[in-house]
Amino acid sequence: MNYAIIGCGLIGKKRVTGMPAGAKLIVACDTILSRAGELVKLAKAGRACADFNDAVSDPQVEVVFIATLNSTLAPIALAAVQNGKHVLVEKPAGISVAEIEALEVAAAKSGALVRVGYNHRYHPAGLKALELFRSGALGPMMFVRGRYGQGGRVGYEKEWRADAKLSGGGELIDQGVHLIDLAGIFLGEFTMVEGHATTYFWKMPVDDNAFLSLRNAAGNTAWLHVSCSEWKNLFSLEIYGRDAKLHWEGLGGSYGVERLTYYKMLPQMGPPETTIYEFPRGDESWKIEMAEFFEDIKLKRTPVPGLKEAKAALVVVEKIYAASGK
């Protein structure tokens, strides 16, 4: 498959280095042309440009990868889809539900497939958790508890993530959508959304902490907290069934060694039978996710997560922001 990359920063580089064998870069696009040039050198193929319309209209391009600021994700994806290109767009895929709905209409019209880059689904602990969940090992679901946080850095309040026009919001739309997406895998659609987003530390107009209580139609709950005043980077997702519990900790790197602990309830209860899976190797989630997308295209199947899942996460985000006056 011939592809274009739009947005040649850190994530764009991750996409290029994890591309499946046989994929060929045709266009690297970035408003900073030199960054696009660097990606062309890295891929040893393609050409650089600064206008995304040039990239999405190139007749050689079949697939477009979009890794830009949140505010430009949906407009670029829309242009790509309207040009008949398949698209992998990074989360949150847009800054409003309305933007995602416009993408859904355009994709249905053109036949383009759209995958949304929720790479956390492809972390090894996440894949193992899903395997155990689908096997029925947890029994009927009860609730999910998740925490995700980082500490920012000097000048964080001046970066694009602190500008709502560019980011669509703060910590909730940044890291929070990952937790909402993961919780939805195990609990399904959330019919009741409660919580608030607030700003405790950073002097910026967007949220640095958000607290969510989400419930599905059966009353199963996801209790989630995301923060950019965590100081020590943290990822923790606990999945509780009536028969067992899973605890996913870490994402590698500054988030600590990734591991999944499986706690199996015994008939006599008491201390559970415990199995620990550790994943010390590097992060291959980007590579696995892209291979899955190329398989989507080959099989002409609807990508998951796609626009449906992206919209579900943004529905939650919009409700929390509305309730918080954000």
N, C-alpha and C positions, 0 to 999 in steps of 0.2 A: 504494500500500500504506500502511496505517495502522500506525504503529510506536510502541513504547515504548523509552525509554532508561533503563537501570538502572545507576546510577553516573555522576554528572554532573561528574566531574573533567576533567582534561586530555584523556583518551582519549574520554570521552563527548562533549566539545565537538568533537573531530576528527570523530567520527561524524556529528554533526548538520550540521556545515558541509560535509561531503562527501556528503551524502545525495542520491540520484538525484532528478531532477525528478519531481514528482507524489507523492513520499512525504510523508506528513503525520504530524507528531508528535501523539500523543494523550495520552501520559503521560510525564513526566520524573520519575524516582524517585531519591532519595538520602536517606541517613540524616540528612544535613544539609539540611534542607528549603530553606534559602535558596539552596543550589547548584542544586537542582532548579528553583527559581524563575528563576534566571539563565538556565538552558537554555531554559525556556519563552519568556523574552523574546528570546533569541537566535533561536529557531525561529519566533517570532511565531505560536505555536499551542500547543494542548494545555493540560494542567493539571499541577500539581506534587503529589507525594505523598512520604511517607517510608517506606511499607511496600511491599516488592516484591510481596507477595501481591495488593495492590490493583492493581498495574500488570499483572501476568500474568493476572489474572482479568477484566480489563476486556473486555467483549464486542466493543468497537470495534477492539481491538488485534489485528493479524494477525502482526506480526513483533516480536520482542524483541531488543534489543541490550544485552549485559551487559558492563560495564566496571568491575568492582568488585575488591576484594582477592581474591587467589588462593583463599583458603579459602572464599569465598562464591560463586565462579563456578559450580561444579557444582550446589550446592543450588538456586540461583536458576534455572539452566538446566533442572534437573529439574522444578521447579514450572511453568515456562513450557511445557515440552514436554507435561507432563501436562494442561495447559489447552489443548492443541492449537495452540500458537503455534510458528511457525518461529523459529529462534534463531541469532543470531550471537554467540558468546561468545568473549571475548578469550583468547589463549593464556595459560597452558597448559591452560585449560578445566577444570582440577581439580588437586588436589594428590596424587592417587593414581590408579593404574590402575583400582582398584575403583570409584572415582567415575565414571570414563569408561565403564566397562562397564555400570554402572547406567543411565547416560544412553542408551547404545546400546539397551538393552532397552526403555526408556520411549519412545524415539523410534520404534522399530520398531512398538510397540503403537499409538501415536497417529498415526503417519504424518507427524509433524513432521520438517522438514529442519533439520539442525544444521551450521552452518559454524563453524570455529574461526579466530579472527583472527590468522593468521600473515601480517601485511601485508607482510613482507619479500619474499615471493614476488612481490609486485606492484610492487616498485621497478623502474624502467626497466632498470637493469643486469641485474637478475635475470630479467626477461622476455626481454631480448636473449640472455642466456646460455642460457636454456631453448630459445629459437628455434634457436640455433647447435647446441646439443646434439641436439635432435630432428632437425635436418637431416643428422646424421651427420658433421658437420665435424670432430668430435674423434676419430673412429674408436673402437675399443674402449676402454672406460674402464679407467684404472689406479688413480688415487687422488684424494682431495680433501684439501686442507689449509686449515683455517679458524681465524681469530682474531677475537675480538670482545671489546672491553673498554672500560670507562669508569673514571673516577677517584673516583666517589662525591662526597661533599661534607661539610662540617662537620656533624656530628650524624647521619651516615648510619647509624651503628651503633645509633641509637635509633629509626629509622624502622620502619614495618611490615615492610619487606623483611628486616629483621634478626630478626624474630620468626617462628620456624618454624611456630607454630600459625596464623599469618595468611598466611604466604608459601609454606609447604610446603618451604622450603629457601632457599638463597642464590643466588649468581650462576649456578649451573648451571640451576636451574629458572626463572631470570629471563631472562637473555640466552642462556644455553646452549641452551635448547630451540629457539631460532631457528636456530642453526647445525646442530643435529641434524636439524631439519626440512628445511633446505636441502640438506644432504648426502644425505639420503634420496631427494631428487628424482633425483639423478644416480647413486646407488649402490643404491637399493632397500632392502629389509629388512636390518637388521644382525643377524647370527646370533651374533656374538662381540663382547662388550662388555668392555673393560678400561679401567682408569684410576682416578683418585681425585679427590676433592674435599677441599679443605683451607682453612684460614684462616691467612693470613700476616700481615695488617696490621690489619684492623678488629677491635676487641674485641667480637665478637658470636658467638653460638653457631652461626651458619650459615656456609657456605663463602663465601670471597671469590675463590677461584680453583678451576678444575677443568680437568683434563687428561684427554682421552679418546682412546682408540684403538679404533675400531669397524670391524668387518669383515663383509662380506656372505658369502654361501655360496661365491662364486667367489674369495674372498680379497682383493677390492678393499677398500682401507682409507680411512677418514676419520680424519685426525688433527686434533683440535680443542682449542683452548685458549680459555677464557673467563675474564675477570678484572674485578674492580672495584677493582683497584689498578694500573690501566693508566696512570693520570695523564693522558695525552693520549688522548682518545677515539679508538678505532680499530675499523675493520671491514675485514676482508680475507678473501676466499674464492677459493682457487685450485682449478681443476678440470682435472685432467690426463687426457688421452687419449693413445693411441699416435701420433696424427697431429697433435694440436694441444693448446694449453693456453689456458684462460680465466682472467683475473685480475680479480675484482670488488673495487674499492676504494672506500671512502667510502659514506656514506648521506645526504650533504648536511649542512648546518648544522655543528655542532661536530665531526662525523665527517669533514668534508672533502668536496670536490666528488666526486660519484658518477661513476665511470667504469668501463668494461669494456675490457680489453685482450685482443685475440685474437692469439695467437702460433701461426702456422701453420708446421709443419715443412716444410722443402724437401727434395726428393729427395736432394740432396747433403748434407743436414743443415746444420750451421753455424748462423749467426745466422738466426732465423726471420723469415718475412714477418709484419710487425706492423701491426695495425689498432687504433686507439684510438677508442672511442665515449665521448663525454662527455655528461653529463646535468646541466647546471647549474640547471635550473628547480626549482621547489619540489616537495615530496613529494606526489605524487598517488596513492600506493599505497592509502591508505584509501578514496579515492573509487572507484578501479578495483575494489578488493576488494568494496565494497558493491554496485556495479553488477553484478558477477559473481554475488553472492548473490541479487539480485532476479531475475537471469536463471535461476538454479537453481530458484527458486520457480516462475517462469513455465513452465519446461520440465519441472518435477517431476523434476529430476535430482539425484543424490547429490552434495552439495558436496565439493569437494576444494580445500584440506584440510578434512577433517571430523573426526569422532570417531575414525575408523581411524588417521589420521595423528597426531592428538593422543595417542592411546594408544601408538603406536609410539615417540614421543618420550619419554613418561613411563616406558615400559618401560626405556629406557636410563637415565633419571634415577634410577629406583628401584634399578637394579643398581649404579650408581656410588655412590649414597648408602649402600647396604647394605655395599659393599666398603670404604667409608671410615668406617663407624661413625657416619654422620650421620642 
